[in-house]
Amino acid sequence: MGRALRLAERGAGWVNPNPLVGAVIVREGRVIGEGYHEYFGGPHAEAAAISNCREDPAGATVYVTMEPCPHTGKTPPCAQLLLDRKIARVVVGMTDPNPLVNGRGIALLRSGGIAVETGVLEEQVRLQNDVFIKYITTGNPFVVLKTAMTLDGKTATVANASRWISGEESRRLVHRMRQRYGAVLVGVDTVIHDDPLLNVRLRLKNVRQPLKVIVDSSLRIPMQSKVLCNDPQLALVAATALASKEKVRAIERAGAQVLICPSKGGQVDLAFLMKALGAMEIDSVLVEGGSSVAFSALGEGVVDKVVVFVAPKIVGGKGAPTPVGGKGIEKIEEAIGLADLKVRRVGKDLLLEGRIKK
């Protein structure tokens, strides 16, 4: 199952909004075939593993990270394929939470005489598929708040200089995160001050670019911004009724989308925006800045996970920006808590990851 998990990870960024799934076929302690779900619409892990088999898999054991599907979607049902190929035993990491599956695949296997074992490395499979589980059960995207700061908690200097706080290894990891998630979201102030591309710049043969979402209640975004001049078809500007219709038309003529959202406290209602993105089959969002958007996202409860890069640098400055701005929280007992905190080194930086306590 550990090998199946590692195989599944290869599909990250390509299978959305499907789950990451890997499969390994074993006979008498020998691996005779393995595979994973490579891309959305492509063969599922079980079919790929059988296709890669070096011998007839009849009578073998299949280890698969997620329950085989019993229904026909973009591909034939995997549970029926395992029955047809006379697999003797199936070991499943976790039951598929998709209402179209959710135990029906396991029931089909057992009704056909296949021995099924479930719950093997289930927690690891759940963590690997946190995006899919949130999206398939709620229809809303999984939201990650990412920031980079100095050791004294600043995201830029008093002169608003921020390139580069984090090291090269950390920045490369951020590009892999952009590849993995369906959309990257920033506030308009980040666009005005930094003029970012918000794309994936990795030396890979194939790259999937995320949707670029700019939260801009009154459409202050400059028309010459890189996000509107480079691949504008991948840009979506979320505004409110405060936006002028003339500016809306100008952005749309440039090739980008404008989504008019309800206003909440004079700003874009982020909960509404997430529901809208989910309806567009955006299963995950990486929130990269700025501080007001970060506070709003946390305050509205749309964030699921926080990722913080901490650089071994000190810049000081009473007015230097911090990762989370907004009104702030008055009482310490009302502070937003993190669970399952993990810390690791990325180059010279520290990476802290935690899940929001709901």
C-alpha positions in Angstrom: 0.0 0.0 0.0 2.9 2.3 0.7 4.1 1.7 -2.9 0.6 2.4 -4.2 0.6 5.7 -2.3 3.8 6.8 -3.9 2.5 5.9 -7.3 -0.7 7.8 -6.7 1.3 11.0 -5.9 2.5 11.1 -9.5 -0.9 12.2 -10.6 -0.9 15.3 -8.4 -2.1 18.3 -10.4 -3.2 16.2 -13.4 -6.2 14.2 -12.1 -8.3 17.0 -10.6 -11.1 16.9 -9.7 -10.6 13.1 -9.4 -8.7 11.5 -6.5 -5.1 10.4 -6.4 -5.1 6.6 -6.7 -2.3 4.1 -7.1 -2.5 0.3 -7.5 -0.1 -2.6 -7.1 -0.8 -6.2 -8.1 1.0 -8.9 -6.1 1.3 -12.7 -6.5 3.1 -14.8 -4.0 5.2 -11.8 -2.8 6.1 -10.7 -6.3 4.9 -7.4 -7.8 3.5 -8.4 -11.3 2.0 -5.0 -12.2 1.4 -1.5 -11.0 -0.1 1.7 -12.1 -1.8 5.0 -11.1 -4.4 7.4 -12.3 -2.2 9.7 -14.6 -4.6 12.3 -15.8 -8.3 13.3 -15.7 -10.3 11.2 -18.1 -7.5 8.6 -18.4 -7.4 5.0 -17.2 -7.9 4.5 -13.5 -5.2 3.0 -11.3 -6.6 -0.5 -11.4 -6.9 -0.6 -15.2 -3.4 0.9 -15.6 -1.9 -1.8 -13.2 -3.6 -4.6 -15.1 -2.5 -3.2 -18.4 1.1 -3.2 -17.1 0.9 -6.7 -15.7 3.8 -9.0 -16.8 1.5 -12.1 -16.4 -2.1 -13.0 -16.1 -3.4 -11.4 -12.8 -6.0 -14.1 -12.2 -5.7 -15.2 -8.5 -3.5 -12.3 -7.5 -4.0 -9.6 -4.9 -4.6 -6.0 -5.8 -3.5 -3.2 -3.4 -5.3 0.0 -4.3 -5.4 3.3 -2.3 -9.1 4.0 -2.9 -12.2 1.8 -3.4 -12.6 0.7 -7.0 -15.5 2.4 -8.7 -18.7 0.4 -9.6 -20.1 2.8 -12.2 -19.3 3.9 -15.7 -18.0 7.5 -15.9 -15.3 8.6 -18.3 -13.9 5.1 -18.0 -15.5 1.6 -17.4 -16.1 0.4 -13.8 -12.9 -0.8 -12.2 -14.7 -3.1 -9.7 -16.2 -5.1 -12.7 -12.8 -5.2 -14.4 -11.3 -6.8 -11.3 -14.1 -9.4 -11.3 -13.6 -10.1 -15.0 -9.9 -10.6 -14.5 -10.6 -13.1 -11.7 -8.6 -11.2 -9.0 -8.7 -13.2 -5.8 -8.2 -10.4 -3.2 -8.4 -6.7 -3.0 -6.8 -4.6 -0.3 -8.3 -1.0 -0.1 -6.8 2.0 1.6 -10.1 3.9 2.1 -13.7 3.8 1.0 -14.4 6.3 -1.7 -16.6 9.2 -0.3 -18.1 9.9 -3.7 -21.8 9.3 -3.3 -21.7 7.4 -6.6 -19.3 4.9 -5.1 -19.2 5.0 -1.2 -19.1 1.2 -0.4 -20.9 0.1 -3.6 -17.6 -0.9 -5.2 -16.6 -3.0 -2.3 -20.0 -4.6 -2.1 -19.8 -5.5 -5.8 -16.4 -7.1 -5.3 -17.6 -9.2 -2.4 -20.7 -10.3 -4.1 -18.5 -11.6 -6.9 -16.5 -13.7 -4.5 -13.4 -11.4 -4.1 -12.0 -11.2 -0.6 -11.8 -7.5 0.4 -9.8 -5.9 3.2 -10.2 -2.2 3.9 -8.6 0.6 6.0 -5.0 -0.2 5.3 -2.9 3.0 5.7 -6.2 4.8 5.6 -5.0 8.0 7.3 -2.2 8.4 4.8 -4.7 8.0 1.9 -7.0 10.5 3.5 -4.2 13.1 3.9 -3.1 12.5 0.3 -6.7 13.1 -1.0 -7.7 16.0 1.3 -8.6 18.0 -1.8 -10.8 15.3 -3.3 -12.6 14.5 0.0 -13.5 18.1 0.7 -14.6 18.8 -2.9 -16.7 15.6 -3.5 -18.5 15.8 -0.1 -19.2 19.6 -0.1 -18.9 20.9 -3.6 -16.5 23.6 -2.3 -12.8 23.7 -3.0 -10.1 22.8 -0.5 -8.4 26.1 0.4 -4.7 26.4 1.4 -3.4 29.7 2.8 0.3 30.1 1.9 2.6 32.8 3.1 6.3 33.5 3.4 7.7 35.7 6.2 10.8 36.6 8.1 11.7 35.3 11.5 10.1 38.4 13.0 6.8 37.9 11.1 7.2 40.3 8.2 6.2 39.7 4.6 8.1 42.7 3.3 10.2 45.5 4.5 9.0 49.0 5.5 9.7 50.0 1.8 7.4 47.1 0.7 10.4 45.1 -0.7 9.6 41.4 -0.6 11.9 39.7 -3.2 13.0 37.4 -2.0 12.2 36.6 1.6 12.2 32.9 1.1 14.9 30.8 -0.5 15.1 29.3 -3.9 14.1 25.8 -2.7 11.0 27.3 -1.1 10.0 29.2 -4.2 10.4 26.1 -6.3 8.1 24.2 -3.9 5.5 27.0 -4.2 5.5 26.4 -8.0 4.8 22.7 -7.4 1.9 23.7 -5.2 0.5 25.9 -7.9 0.8 22.9 -10.3 -1.1 20.8 -7.7 -4.0 23.1 -6.9 -6.7 24.3 -9.3 -6.5 28.0 -8.7 -4.2 30.6 -7.2 -5.9 33.5 -5.4 -4.5 37.0 -4.4 -5.9 40.3 -3.5 -5.7 43.3 -5.9 -3.2 45.1 -3.7 -0.7 42.2 -4.3 -1.3 42.7 -8.1 -0.8 46.5 -7.8 2.4 46.3 -5.6 4.1 43.1 -6.9 2.5 42.6 -10.4 2.9 38.8 -10.2 2.4 36.3 -13.0 0.8 33.7 -10.7 1.8 30.9 -13.0 3.8 27.7 -12.8 7.4 28.1 -13.8 8.9 24.6 -13.5 11.3 22.9 -15.9 8.9 20.1 -16.7 7.9 18.6 -20.0 4.2 19.3 -19.3 2.8 21.9 -16.9 -0.8 22.5 -15.9 -1.4 26.2 -15.2 -3.9 27.1 -12.5 -6.7 29.6 -12.8 -5.5 33.0 -11.5 -8.1 34.6 -9.2 -7.8 38.2 -8.2 -10.1 39.5 -5.5 -10.9 43.2 -6.4 -14.2 44.5 -5.1 -14.1 47.8 -7.1 -11.9 46.7 -10.0 -8.8 48.7 -9.2 -6.6 46.2 -11.1 -4.4 47.9 -13.7 -5.1 46.8 -17.3 -1.4 46.4 -17.9 -1.0 43.9 -15.1 0.8 40.7 -16.0 -2.2 38.5 -15.0 -4.3 40.3 -17.6 -1.5 40.4 -20.3 -0.2 36.9 -20.0 -2.7 34.0 -20.5 -5.7 36.3 -19.7 -8.1 33.4 -20.4 -6.8 31.9 -17.2 -7.6 35.0 -15.1 -10.8 35.6 -13.1 -11.4 38.9 -11.3 -13.9 38.6 -8.5 -15.6 42.0 -7.9 -18.7 43.4 -6.4 -21.5 45.8 -7.6 -19.1 48.6 -6.8 -17.2 47.8 -10.0 -17.9 50.1 -13.0 -19.5 48.4 -16.0 -16.9 50.0 -18.3 -14.0 48.4 -16.4 -15.8 45.1 -16.4 -16.1 45.3 -20.2 -12.5 46.3 -20.6 -11.3 43.3 -18.6 -13.5 41.0 -20.5 -12.3 42.4 -23.8 -8.7 41.6 -22.6 -9.8 38.0 -22.4 -10.3 37.5 -18.7 -13.4 36.7 -16.7 -15.2 39.0 -14.2 -17.4 37.4 -11.5 -19.7 39.8 -9.7 -20.0 38.6 -6.1 -22.1 39.8 -3.2 -20.4 42.2 -0.8 -19.6 41.4 2.8 -18.3 44.3 4.8 -17.6 46.2 1.7 -15.4 43.3 0.3 -16.0 40.3 -1.9 -17.9 37.6 -0.1 -15.2 34.9 -0.1 -17.7 32.1 0.9 -19.8 32.9 -2.2 -16.6 33.0 -4.3 -15.6 29.6 -3.2 -19.0 28.1 -4.0 -18.8 29.7 -7.4 -15.3 28.2 -8.0 -16.6 24.8 -6.9 -19.4 25.1 -9.4 -16.7 25.7 -12.1 -15.1 22.4 -11.0 -12.2 24.2 -9.3 -11.5 21.7 -6.5 -8.7 23.5 -4.7 -7.4 27.1 -4.2 -4.0 28.3 -3.1 -4.4 31.7 -1.4 -1.1 33.6 -1.7 -1.8 37.1 -0.5 -2.2 39.8 0.7 -2.8 40.3 4.4 -6.4 41.6 4.1 -7.5 38.7 1.9 -5.8 36.3 4.3 -7.7 37.7 7.3 -11.0 37.6 5.4 -10.5 34.0 4.3 -9.7 32.9 7.8 -12.5 35.0 9.3 -15.1 33.6 6.8 -13.9 30.1 7.6 -13.0 29.1 4.1 -9.4 28.1 4.8 -8.7 24.4 5.5 -4.9 24.4 5.7 -2.1 26.9 6.4 1.4 26.7 4.9 4.0 29.2 6.2 7.6 29.5 5.0 9.8 31.1 7.6 13.1 32.6 6.4 16.0 33.0 8.8 16.0 36.8 8.4 15.0 39.8 10.5 13.9 43.1 8.9 11.9 44.9 11.7 9.8 47.9 11.1 6.6 48.9 13.0 4.8 49.5 9.7 6.2 46.5 7.8 3.4 44.2 6.5 2.6 41.0 8.2 1.0 37.8 6.7 -2.5 38.4 8.2 -4.0 41.9 8.4 -7.6 43.1 8.6 -9.4 44.0 11.8 -7.7 41.3 13.8 -9.0 39.3 16.7 -9.4 41.0 20.1 -9.4 38.0 22.5 -6.6 35.4 22.5 -9.2 32.7 23.3 -10.8 33.5 20.0 -7.6 33.0 18.0 -7.8 30.7 15.0 -6.1 27.4 16.0 -4.1 24.9 14.0 -4.0 21.2 14.4 -1.6 18.5 13.1 1.2 21.0 12.9 4.3 19.7 11.0 7.6 21.4 10.7 10.4 20.6 8.2 13.4 22.3 6.5 13.2 23.5 2.9 16.7 24.7 2.1 17.5 27.4 4.7 13.9 28.0 5.5 11.4 26.3 7.8 8.1 25.1 6.5 5.2 25.0 8.9 1.9 23.2 7.9 -1.2 22.9 9.9 -4.9 22.3 9.5 -7.5 24.8 10.7 -9.4 23.7 13.7 -13.0 23.7 12.6 
